[in-house]
Amino acid sequence: MNEKMRALPDKIERRMAALVQMGEFDQNDVTHCRRTYWSARDDWHKILVDCYEAAQQRQQQPAQLEMA
C-alpha cells in the first residue's frame, strides 16, 4: 500500500474531528492533512497538537473570566 492510500491513525482522525468541532479546522484543512500526513508526519503532529492546545486555552479563557 502506498503512502497516499494509507489510512491515518484513529488518534489523528479523532484530533482532526475535534479541531473541526472547535472551529479550528475546516474540511479543506482535513483534506489537506489526509493527503499530506505521511510525507510530513512530524510536522502534522506538531500542528495538530499546537492547534488543539491553543483551542482548548481559548475555550477555557471565557470560563476563567466569568469566574473572576
Secondary structure as the mmCIF struct_conf table of DSSP 4:
data_model
#
loop_
_struct_conf.conf_type_id
_struct_conf.id
_struct_conf.beg_label_comp_id
_struct_conf.beg_label_asym_id
_struct_conf.beg_label_seq_id
_struct_conf.end_label_comp_id
_struct_conf.end_label_asym_id
_struct_conf.end_label_seq_id
TURN_TY1_P TURN_TY1_P1 GLU A 3 MET A 5
BEND BEND1 ARG A 6 ARG A 6
HELX_LH_PP_P HELX_LH_PP_P1 ALA A 7 PRO A 9
HELX_RH_AL_P HELX_RH_AL_P1 ASP A 10 MET A 22
TURN_TY1_P TURN_TY1_P2 GLY A 23 GLY A 23
BEND BEND2 GLU A 24 GLU A 24
HELX_RH_AL_P HELX_RH_AL_P2 GLN A 27 THR A 36
HELX_RH_3T_P HELX_RH_3T_P1 TYR A 37 ALA A 40
HELX_RH_AL_P HELX_RH_AL_P3 ARG A 41 MET A 67
#
